Amino acid sequence: MSEPLAEADRRIENLIRVGRVVSVDAGTARAVVDFGDLHSPLLPVGQIRAGQLQFWWMPGEGEQVLVACESGDIAQGVIVASLYASNACSSDGSTPQIDLKGGQMILNGSLRVTGDVIVEGDVIAQGVSLVTHTHKDVMSGNSNTGAPNR
């Protein structure tokens, strides 16, 4: 095979690659990916949205990812998605789920829900627990109580 054909084959092979994350730099939103035969340089992690509305995620070490490489050049690659590798959080494809593995999710802004909110645990608003709060000025009978104690 001629050198130009071999180079073309290499670039085609590298257009889209699957690998595992070996290190993450959350400060720059980049990660290094192991493709088995080579490690990438730090690659940017693509986001669902990165403009006025933003969603931010970073893959974890060991996570399987899909990398798209412009012109087949891994140095120009972008991590575009994560892939399940026998670790899906549910076998029920009809119910979207988020598994934070005990972590937290931060939402900046308001959340409006149309429908029921079912919580298995507590809801805390401005330091007041929905489960364990007490009230002041409690009177027996049909009277309303005062505001919750803080």
C-alpha positions, 0 to 999 in steps of 0.5 A, spaced: 500 500 500 502 506 498 504 511 503 498 516 501 493 510 501 496 508 508 495 515 511 488 516 508 486 509 511 489 511 518 485 518 518 478 514 516 480 509 522 480 515 526 474 519 524 470 516 530 473 512 536 471 509 542 476 509 548 476 509 556 477 516 560 484 515 563 484 522 566 480 528 567 481 536 568 475 539 570 478 546 570 479 546 563 473 541 561 478 536 558 480 529 558 485 524 556 482 518 552 486 511 552 484 507 545 488 501 547 493 502 542 495 510 544 493 515 549 490 522 546 492 529 548 487 532 553 481 533 549 475 537 550 468 534 552 462 536 548 456 539 552 449 538 550 449 546 551 454 551 552 451 558 551 446 562 555 443 555 557 448 551 559 449 543 561 455 541 564 458 534 565 465 531 565 466 523 564 469 519 570 476 515 569 474 509 566 468 511 563 467 509 556 466 515 551 465 516 543 470 521 540 470 524 534 476 527 530 476 532 525 480 529 519 481 523 523 486 527 527 486 525 534 489 531 537 483 535 534 478 530 537 472 532 541 469 527 546 462 527 544 458 522 548 459 517 554 457 509 552 454 504 557 458 498 558 454 493 562 453 499 567 446 502 565 442 505 571 436 501 569 433 496 564 427 500 563 428 504 557 421 508 558 423 511 564 429 517 564 433 516 570 439 520 573 444 516 577 448 521 581 451 515 585 450 519 592 453 526 589 449 532 588 446 536 582 446 544 582 440 547 579 441 555 578 434 558 577 427 556 578 424 549 577 417 549 575 413 542 575 407 540 572 405 534 575 406 530 582 413 530 585 414 524 589 420 524 594 423 518 597 427 522 603 426 529 605 425 536 602 428 542 605 426 549 604 430 555 607 432 550 612 426 547 614 425 540 613 418 537 610 419 531 614 421 533 621 419 541 622 414 543 628 409 549 628 409 554 633 402 557 636 399 550 635 391 549 638 387 543 638 381 543 634 379 546 627 384 552 628 390 553 623 397 553 626 403 558 626 408 558 621 413 552 622 419 553 627 426 554 624 
